[in-house]
């Protein structure tokens, strides 16, 4: 469990909505095909820097739907999958069993990876909208780099911070957030639950949905680069790519803005 109250609220939110959220992912991606085709999940930009992963130890932080974990394990990596939501991990573990993939699943807050040793992994990969749920970017990246071997690769692939500024509505683009306002921004995830489901995911609760607060934090490009460097990495690359609209962006005309920000670092050798 997380010791940070906002992270703990986010954990409860993800435990509650994960089944419905996973169903939305499944409508777009066939998870059974991923181990045989890493390109279904990882972009050419990422693969260029990851290189050959077979036989290498990889930790996926904030693994969520675990598609990246399945892709890397299918390519021969020894994968540890870390997520704050045990429900997410339980779904993934069942699927890994069906796929015949050997993956270690660990429930943990990305700002506290005390169960994982120093200097252990060849690669630490994190991405897919993880930073937005984390209140302390320096501790998050710092923990990821602590568990990385000296000379190991640290890769971040995030939803581009520029995309978080806008109202997610169809029609003319309207700014909703200030770029330098980190938040937290609070909203109620109970609206995402199916009718009759409570925050724990159980059925039969009477009356209107009870609040299920979640907290978002908006980090800038420089925040991410600074946290990576100050945590002990040499910055190898910064990449921006993708300009298509995402399903959940409400039809906002964001197609001319970068969708992904990739940072690649190498942990400094002693």
N, C-alpha and C positions, 0 to 999 in steps of 0.2 A: 504494500500500500504506500501511497505517497504521503509524505509528512507535510507538504505544502497544501494549505486549505483550498486554494484555487485549483491546483493540480488534482486534488482528491475529488473536487466537484466535477472536473473534466473526466476523470476516470469513471465516476458514476454515470455521467452522460453517455460515454462511449459504451459502457456495459449495457445500458438501456437501449441504445439505438442501433447497436452493431448488426443485429440480424437483418433489420430493414435496410441498413446501409450496404451490407454485403450483397443483398439481393439486387440492389441497383448496380453494383459492380458486376455481378454475374450476368446481368442483361447486356453488358457491353463487352465482356471478356470471358472466354472459355478457359477457366483456370486449369482444366485437365490437359490443355494443350501447351501450357507454359513451360514445363520442364524440357520439352523437345524443341522449343523455339524461344530462345531468350529475347529475341527482337520484339516479341509481343509486349514486353514489359520495359526493357531497357533500351534507351535511344542510342543511336550510333555515336552521339557525342559522349555519352557515358562509357560505352564499350571501348571507345578509342583510348580512354585513360585507364580503365580497369584492366585491359589486356587479358591474358589467359588466367582464368580463375580456378581451373581444375587443380585440386590438391591444396588450395590455399584456404586459410581460415578467414572467415568473413563474419562480421557482426552487423546485423541490420537493426538500426535503432529507430523506434517508432514504426514498427513493421506493419501495423494496421491490417490491411487486407492480405498481407504476406505474399503478394504476387512477386515482389522482388526476391523474397526469400526462396520461393519455389523456383524462380528462374535461375538463381545463382546455384542452388543445390542441384538442379537439373544439369547444370554445366560442370558439375563435379566439385564445387566448393564445399568445405565443411562449414555449415552455416549455424550461427546462433541468432535467433530471432527474439528481439526485446520489444515489448509493448506494455503500456500502462494498463490496458484492458485485458483482464483474464478471459472475458467472453470472446474477444477477438482471437486470442491465442488458442482457445478451445476449438473454435471453428477451424482455425488453420491447422491445428494438430490432427484433427479428424481427416482433413483433406490431405495432409502430408502422408498419413497412413494409407489412404486410398492410392496415392501416387507412388508409394514405396520410397519416399524420401526420408532420409535420416536428418532431422533438424532438431536442435535443442531449442525449446521455447522457455523464455524467462519473463515472468511478470515483474516489471520494475519501472520506476520513474527514470526518464533519461538523464535527470540531474543527479541521480544517486545510483550508481552501478557498482555498489560495494561488493556484490557477489561475484563480480568479474575481476580477474587479476590484472595487474599492471603489465604493459608490454607483451600482450598475448596474441593479438590478431594481426594478420597480414593486411587486411582491409577493413575499414569501418565505413559503412554506407548508410546514409540517412537522407530521407526525402519524402516526397508525397505529402506536403502540408503538415509537417511535424512542428516546425518552429512556432507556428501560430498558437499552439497550445501550451507553450513553455514560457514561464515568467522570467527565467534567468538564462539567457542565451550563452553567457560565458561559462556557466557551470555545465550546461548541456554539451557544448562543444568540448569543454575541458575534460569531462568524463569520457567522451568518445575518444579523445586523443590520448588520454591516460592509458586506456586498455589496448592501444595500438602499439605494435612493435616499433622500435626506432627504425626509420626508413620506410615504415608502412604508409599506405595510402588512405587518406581521409577524403571522402567524397560526399558533398551535399548537393542534392537536387531539390530545389524548392519552387513553389509557385512564386512567380516574380512579384516582388514587393510593389511594383508600379500598378499591378492589377488589383491591389487591395484598396485603391483609393476611391472606387466608383460605386454608385448605386447599381445593384444588379437587377435592372429593369430594362425592358425593351424600350426603344425610342432614343431620343437624344441622350448623349452621355452626360451624366451629372456626377459631380464630385461629392462624396459622402464623408471621407476621412482626410485629415491632414497627414501628409507623408511622415512628418516627424513626431506624430502622436503615437506612442507605443501602447497606449491603453492602460489597464485592461478594458476591453469592451465586453459587456455582459449581455447574454441573451438566454432565453428559456428553450431548452431542447425538448421539453415535453410535447411541443407542437409536432415533433417528428415521430412520436410514438403512435402505433396503431390504436384505433379506438378501443378503449377498455384495458389498455396496458398501462401499468404504473411504472415509476422510475426504475424499479428493479427488473422490469420486463415481465412481471407476473400479470395475469389476467384477472378481471372481475372487480376492479376498483370502481366505486360508485362516484357520481358527480363529476365536476370538471377536472381537467388534468391538474395535478399539483406541480408547482414550479420545479424545474430541473435545470438549475442555473449552470451555465458554462461560461468560460472566460477565454477571450482571445487576446493575443499580443501581436502587434504589428512591428516587425523589425525591418530596418532599412538595409540596402545593399552594403553600405559601409559598416553597419552593425555586425553583419555576418562575416565580412572579410576581417574586421578587427578581432572578433572573437576567435576566429580560426588562427590568426597569426599569434595573438597573445596567449593562446593555449599551447603553443609550441610547434606549430607547423610552418613550413615554408610554403608560400602560395605558388602553386605551379600553373594554374589556369583559372580564368573566369570566362564562362560561356553563357550566352543568352540565345534561346532558340524557341521556335514554335509561335505561331500567331493565330491559331484557330480558336474558335469559341469552345468553351467547356459546357457540358450539358447543364450544370448547376448554376451557370452565370446569369440565368434569367433573361437571356436574349440581349444583354447589354452589348453594344457594338465595340468589343474589345479586340477584334481580329487584327488590328494593326499594331498591337502592343505585344512585347515578348511574353510568352506564357511561362517559361522556365528559366531559372537562374541556376547554373551549375558552378560550384566552387570545388577545386581540386587542390588538396594540400598533401605534403609529405612530412611526416613527423621527423623533426630534427634528430640527427644522430648525436649521441653523447660525445 
